Amino acid sequence: MSKSILLKIENKIAYITLNRPEVFNSFNREMAFLLHDTLDACEANKDVRAIVLTGNGKAFCAGQDLKEVTDPDLNPGFKKILEEHYNPIITRIRSIRKPIIGAINGVAAGAGANIALACDIVVAHEKVSFIQAFSLIGLVPDSAGTFFLPRLIGFQKALALAMLGDKIGAEEAEKMGMIYKCVPTEEFEETIDKLALKLANMPTKALGMIKELFNKSMTNDLESQLALESQLQIEAAQSDDYKEGVAAFIEKRQPNFKGN
């Protein structure tokens, strides 16, 4: 059985680890499909209320394994790589109605950088760097890099990073709004665990709706967004967690959310 993707579930948190450290967790076909299956399993598992995506070793993910695309016996072709590997990963990350933390433990390059940026909350330690490495080998950004990056940091800055392939440190990435937070290296794992535990004990249904609202805001006009807010707010107000949240507020105690 392949161990290119590791899964650990504890405290209502699913920790998914990219596990090809010898090639900086770069993707081959097997690892891509296994990540699809793992994300699907976490979405279906009612005991999972938050997901952490990270990497093993010195890198988060270096993108595509170039050995696969340069070996005639292994190369599935870019059409399959994009349509069957990366695009489904991005759509899964954005559509799963549970919070996904990108715990960026090392360099995130190419598709690896854009998979990181597709996560709901991105935290990196101070030694991490992000690289839009595509232009450096004559390619264009994929994995929704041209969608998310300009929306996160602005058109001009994003275009420059995509063209020049500059290496951006985590501290600078936080300052420009590319990621949520840069933390000291020695505090990284504790920070991720605390954040994931907080999310796992929050009203999961409401968090999923918030995620849907922000997804749709990327393309909706104002009237459409207001209508969707109204629809989902009415739905949220019928949830058990809303009732618990109001009761806890009135009774001046901590709420005990169940995720429904």
N, C-alpha and C positions, 0 to 999 in steps of 0.2 A: 504494500500500500504506500502511495506517495505521501511524503511528509513535507511537501513544499508549502502547504498551508497548515498551520497549527490552530486548534481551537480549544480554548479553556473557558468554562462557564462557572462563575461563582458570584454570589451576592447579586444575582439578577443581571450580571454584566457578562457579555460575551467578548472575550479577548481573541481577536483574529490576528495571527502573526504570519506575515510573509516570510517564508523560511527557505530561501536559497542564498544564504550568506556568502557562499563561495563565489557567486556572480552578482553580489550586491543586490540580491532579491529581484533581479531582472526577470521579466515574465517570459515563459515559454507557453506553449499551447496547453500543456497539462496543468500548469499552475493557474492559468486564467480560468479554465473550466472548473477547477477545484474551488477557486474563490467564488465563482458564480454559485456553486452548490452550497458553499458555506454561508454566504449571505442569505440565500433562500431559506436555509435551515434556521438561521437566527431570526429571520422575519416570521417564520411559522411558529417558532417556539414561544409560547405564552409566558414562560418563565424568564425570558430574556427581555429586559426593559431598557437596556442601553448597550451599545456596541463600541468597542475600541478596535481600531485598525492600526497596526504598527508593523515594524519589521524587526528581524533578528540580525544581530551583528552591527557592522559599522554603517549600514545604509538603511534607509526606509525602502526605497526602490529606485533602481537606475533605469527604469523604463523597459523597453524591449530587449530581450536577449539577442544581440546581433549575431551570435553564432547560429541561432536558429534560422535567421533570414538570409545568411550567407552560405548555408549548407543546402545544396540542391535536394538532398534526400529528406531534409527536415522542413524546409521553407514552405509554409502554407500560403504565402502570398499576402500582400498588404490588404487586399480586399477582405480576406477571411480574418486577418489579424484585427482589423478595425471593426468589422461588422459582427464578428463572433467572439472576440476577446474583450477589447477595451470599451466599445460603445455599450455593451450589456453591463459591464462593471459600473460605468458612470450612471446609467439609468437605474440600476439597482440601488446604488448609494443614495440617489436623490429621491427614489420612490418609497423606500422602506419607511414605514411610519413609526420609526423609533430613532432616537438621537444617535448619531454616529460621530465619535471623536476620532479625528486623525491625530494619532500620537506619533509625531514625526521624530524618530530616534536618530536619524542620520541623513545623509544626502538624499534629496528627492529630485530626480532629474528626468527630463522628457515626460513620458506618460506617467511616470512615478510622481512627478511634481503635480501634474494635473489631477491625478487620482486623489492626492492629498488635498488639493484645493476644493475638490468636490464634496469633501466631508462637511458635516454641519458645523463642527467646532474644531479648529486646527490649533494644536499646541505643539511647539517644538522647543528643544533645549538650545542653549546659546551656541553650540558648536555645529548646528545644522545649517545646511545651505540648500537653496532651491535654484534649479537651473532649467531654463527653457532651452534644452540642448539641441533641438531639432535642426535649426539652421546651421549648426556646426558640422552636420554631416549631409547637408543639402536637402533636408526635409522640412515640412511645415508642422506646426503644433497640431496635435490631435487630442483625443480624450477630453474634449470640451474646454481645452485651454483657451481657445479664442472666444469662448462664451463667458467663462467665469472670470478670467484674469482682467479684462477691461472693466468689468462690473465691480471688481474688488478694488482696483488701484487706479482706474482711469484709462482712457483710450491711449493717450500719448505715451505714458509710462509702460503700459502693457505692450504696445507695438514695439517700443525700443527694446524691451527685454526679449521679445520673441525674435526680433531680427538680430540682435547682438549676441544673444546667448550668455548674458552676464550672470555671474554667480552672485546670488543675493543671500546674505546671512540672515539668520532668524531674527535678530534684533531689528535689522533694517526692514525685514518683511513685516514685523509687527507694526513698526512706525508707519509704513505705507498702507496698512490695512489689508495686507495679503493674508495674514493669519490672525487668529484671535490673541495668542499670547506666546511670548518667548520667556522661558524660565531657566534658572541656573541648572546646569547639567546634573548636579547632585540632588536636585529637588524634583527632577523630571518624573520619575516613576510615582513618587508620592502624590505629586500634583495631578497626574492622570488618574490615579486610583480614587482620589477624593472627588474629582470632577465627575468621573463615571458613576460613583456611588450616589452622588447628589442627584444626577439625572435619573438613575435607576429607581430612585425613591420619589420622583416627582410624578405628576399626573400624565402618564404616558400617552393617553388618548389626546389630551390637549397639546402635548408637544408634537405629536404627529400632525395635528391640524395646523399648528404654527408653521411646521415645515412645509406643508402643502401650500399655505398662503404665501410664504416667501418664494416658493418655486413658481407659483402662478404670477406673482408680481413681476417676474422677469419679462413677461410678455403681455400681461393684461393692461387694458386702459383703466382709468380711474373708476368708471362706472362698473365695469366688470369686477374689479377688485373689491369695491364696496359691497356688491351683491354677494360675492363669495365670503367676505367677512361676516355678513349677516347670516348667511346659510350655516356656516361652521360655528358661529357663536351660539345660535339656537341649538345646534346639535350638542355643543359642549355643555350647555346649560342643563341638558337632560342626563348628563353622566353622573355616575356615583361619586366620582372624584370631585366634581363641582359641589355636590351636596356635602361631602366630607370637608372640603376646603372652607366652605361657609360656616359649617358647624364648628370647626376648629377655631376659626377667627372669632366667632361669637363667644366661644368657651375659653378663649385665650390659651390654647394649647397647640402643640405641634400636630399638623394633620398626618393621618396615616393613609396615604394614597395607595390604591390597589391597581391602578393602571387602566381602569375601565369606567 
